[in-house]
């Protein structure tokens, strides 16, 4: 079976996908149902190589430029949070700047990261909000991970996600965002609309790369 005839299931909605394009490193597959473009498992980095890529990042907690970047998610989320809301920053990396920013605004924020803060106890309770900045594009199993986060969110709580979105399949092959070898799951607006429908969630798009989803006030899923 060739790359073009291979139909790996979509990691978000589990439907069969179709070959989209290929660059010098790997092929990409597109899902017509939820609009996700993904890299099949055969082309994922090993955990060792993935960690090595992350170790090259130099995101400092108090770096003004990094904080300005993160404010694209923090600002609209803070405008919606009740007083003393408690949250979780999922995929905080080695420099948990977003959690620090939210802490400073009166919202205690725990952290989790597969490599840098792997404390699984954070998934044993529910939170008023959960953030995930530049993380979901790294997930090999986005449906499984996002569903876990959704279960950890209190009714009425907020899930805030920052990731660049696929806007044009024709232009995808020249898109710089896909060139990071750790980026394997590429969401579109359609992907988040599909998620919101599954969760019966309120959905807001903030700018080009921020999404807010609010869990129904009554318990669902």
C-alpha positions as CSV (number, residue, x, y, z in Angstrom):
1,X,0.0,0.0,0.0
2,X,1.4,3.4,-1.0
3,X,1.3,6.6,1.0
4,X,-1.5,7.9,-1.3
5,X,-3.7,4.9,-0.8
6,X,-3.0,4.5,2.9
7,X,-6.0,5.6,5.0
8,X,-4.9,5.9,8.6
9,X,-7.8,6.8,11.0
10,X,-8.1,10.4,12.1
11,X,-6.6,10.8,15.6
12,X,-9.4,13.2,16.5
13,X,-12.7,11.7,15.1
14,X,-11.4,8.2,14.1
15,X,-12.8,8.4,10.5
16,X,-10.7,7.3,7.6
17,X,-8.5,10.0,6.1
18,X,-7.0,10.7,2.7
19,X,-3.5,11.6,1.6
20,X,-3.0,15.3,1.5
21,X,0.6,16.1,0.6
22,X,4.2,15.2,1.3
23,X,7.3,17.3,2.1
24,X,10.9,16.1,2.3
25,X,10.3,14.5,5.8
26,X,6.9,12.9,5.9
27,X,3.4,12.6,4.4
28,X,0.2,14.3,5.7
29,X,-3.3,13.0,5.8
30,X,-6.6,15.0,5.9
31,X,-9.9,14.1,7.5
32,X,-13.0,15.3,5.6
33,X,-15.3,14.9,8.7
34,X,-13.4,17.0,11.3
35,X,-10.9,18.9,9.1
36,X,-7.8,17.7,10.9
37,X,-4.5,17.2,9.0
38,X,-2.2,14.7,10.8
39,X,1.0,12.8,10.5
40,X,0.6,9.0,10.7
41,X,2.3,7.2,13.6
42,X,5.0,5.6,11.4
43,X,6.5,9.1,11.0
44,X,6.3,10.2,14.7
45,X,9.5,11.0,16.6
46,X,10.6,8.7,19.4
47,X,10.1,10.0,22.9
48,X,13.8,10.5,23.2
49,X,14.0,12.6,20.0
50,X,10.9,14.5,20.9
51,X,12.3,15.5,24.3
52,X,15.5,16.5,22.6
53,X,13.6,19.0,20.4
54,X,11.8,20.5,23.4
55,X,15.0,20.9,25.3
56,X,16.1,23.3,22.6
57,X,13.4,25.7,23.6
58,X,14.4,28.6,25.8
59,X,11.0,30.0,27.1
60,X,11.7,31.9,30.3
61,X,8.9,32.5,32.8
62,X,9.6,36.3,33.0
63,X,10.5,36.9,29.4
64,X,8.3,39.9,28.3
65,X,8.1,38.8,24.7
66,X,7.0,35.3,25.7
67,X,4.5,36.7,28.1
68,X,3.1,39.0,25.4
69,X,2.7,36.0,23.1
70,X,0.9,34.0,25.8
71,X,-1.4,37.0,26.6
72,X,-3.3,36.1,23.4
73,X,-4.7,33.2,25.4
74,X,-4.5,34.6,28.9
75,X,-6.3,37.9,28.3
76,X,-9.6,36.6,26.9
77,X,-9.6,33.8,29.4
78,X,-9.1,36.1,32.3
79,X,-12.0,38.2,31.1
80,X,-14.3,35.2,31.5
81,X,-13.1,33.7,34.8
82,X,-14.8,34.1,38.1
83,X,-12.8,35.3,41.1
84,X,-10.3,32.8,42.5
85,X,-10.9,30.3,39.8
86,X,-8.4,27.4,40.0
87,X,-6.9,25.9,36.9
88,X,-4.5,23.6,35.2
89,X,-1.9,24.5,32.5
90,X,-1.6,21.3,30.4
91,X,1.8,21.0,28.6
92,X,3.5,23.8,30.5
93,X,7.0,23.0,29.2
94,X,10.2,23.7,31.2
95,X,9.2,27.4,31.8
96,X,5.5,27.6,33.0
97,X,5.0,31.2,32.2
98,X,1.3,31.0,31.5
99,X,0.6,29.4,34.9
100,X,2.7,32.2,36.5
101,X,0.7,34.8,34.7
102,X,-2.6,33.4,35.8
103,X,-1.3,32.9,39.4
104,X,-0.4,36.6,39.5
105,X,-3.9,37.5,38.5
106,X,-5.4,35.6,41.5
107,X,-6.1,32.3,39.8
108,X,-4.0,29.4,41.3
109,X,-2.8,27.3,38.4
110,X,-1.3,23.8,38.7
111,X,0.9,22.5,35.9
112,X,1.3,19.3,34.0
113,X,3.8,18.3,31.3
114,X,4.7,14.8,30.0
115,X,8.4,15.6,30.2
116,X,8.9,18.5,32.7
117,X,6.1,18.2,35.2
118,X,4.7,14.6,34.9
119,X,2.4,14.6,38.0
120,X,-0.6,12.6,37.0
121,X,-2.5,13.5,40.2
122,X,-3.7,16.7,38.5
123,X,-6.1,14.5,36.5
124,X,-7.8,13.2,39.7
125,X,-9.8,16.4,40.3
126,X,-11.8,18.9,38.4
127,X,-10.7,22.5,37.5
128,X,-12.5,25.8,36.8
129,X,-10.3,26.2,33.8
130,X,-7.7,24.4,31.8
131,X,-5.2,26.0,29.4
132,X,-3.1,24.4,26.7
133,X,-0.8,26.7,24.7
134,X,1.0,25.4,21.7
135,X,0.5,21.8,22.8
136,X,-2.3,20.1,20.9
137,X,-0.3,20.1,17.7
138,X,2.1,17.7,19.5
139,X,-0.5,15.2,20.5
140,X,-0.4,11.7,18.9
141,X,-3.8,10.9,20.4
142,X,-5.6,14.3,20.6
143,X,-9.1,12.7,21.1
144,X,-7.9,10.8,24.1
145,X,-6.0,13.6,25.7
146,X,-8.6,16.3,25.1
147,X,-11.4,14.0,26.4
148,X,-9.3,13.5,29.5
149,X,-9.0,17.3,30.0
150,X,-12.8,17.7,29.3
151,X,-13.6,15.2,32.1
152,X,-11.3,17.2,34.4
153,X,-13.2,20.4,33.8
154,X,-16.0,21.5,36.1
155,X,-19.4,22.3,34.7
156,X,-19.4,25.8,33.4
157,X,-15.5,25.7,33.2
158,X,-13.3,26.9,30.3
159,X,-10.8,25.1,28.1
160,X,-8.5,27.5,26.4
161,X,-6.3,26.3,23.5
162,X,-3.7,28.1,21.5
163,X,-2.6,26.5,18.3
164,X,-2.2,27.7,14.7
165,X,-5.0,26.5,12.5
166,X,-5.1,25.0,9.1
167,X,-6.9,27.4,6.8
168,X,-6.1,26.2,3.3
169,X,-5.2,22.7,2.2
170,X,-3.7,23.9,-1.0
171,X,-1.3,26.1,0.9
172,X,-0.6,23.5,3.6
173,X,2.5,22.1,1.8
174,X,4.3,25.5,2.1
175,X,3.1,26.2,5.7
176,X,6.0,26.8,8.0
177,X,4.1,25.5,11.1
178,X,4.2,21.9,9.8
179,X,8.0,21.9,9.5
180,X,8.5,21.4,13.3
181,X,9.1,17.6,13.5
182,X,7.2,17.5,16.8
183,X,4.0,19.0,15.2
184,X,1.8,16.0,14.1
185,X,-1.8,17.1,14.6
186,X,-3.1,20.2,12.8
187,X,-6.5,21.5,13.8
188,X,-8.8,23.7,11.6
189,X,-11.9,25.7,12.6
190,X,-13.8,22.6,11.5
191,X,-12.0,20.5,14.0
192,X,-13.0,22.7,16.9
193,X,-16.6,22.9,15.6
194,X,-16.7,19.1,15.6
195,X,-15.3,19.0,19.1
196,X,-17.8,21.5,20.4
197,X,-20.6,19.5,18.9
198,X,-19.4,16.3,20.6
199,X,-19.2,18.1,23.9
200,X,-22.3,20.3,23.5
201,X,-19.9,23.2,24.4
202,X,-20.0,26.9,23.7
203,X,-17.2,27.7,21.2
204,X,-15.4,31.0,20.7
205,X,-12.6,31.7,18.2
206,X,-10.3,34.5,19.4
207,X,-8.0,35.8,16.6
208,X,-6.1,33.4,14.4
209,X,-4.9,30.8,17.0
210,X,-6.9,30.9,20.2
211,X,-10.0,28.9,20.9
212,X,-12.2,28.9,24.1
213,X,-14.7,26.1,24.8
214,X,-17.1,26.4,27.8
215,X,-18.5,23.2,29.3
216,X,-22.2,23.2,29.8
217,X,-23.3,24.2,33.3
218,X,-25.0,20.9,33.8
219,X,-22.9,17.7,33.7
220,X,-22.5,16.2,30.2
221,X,-19.9,13.6,29.3
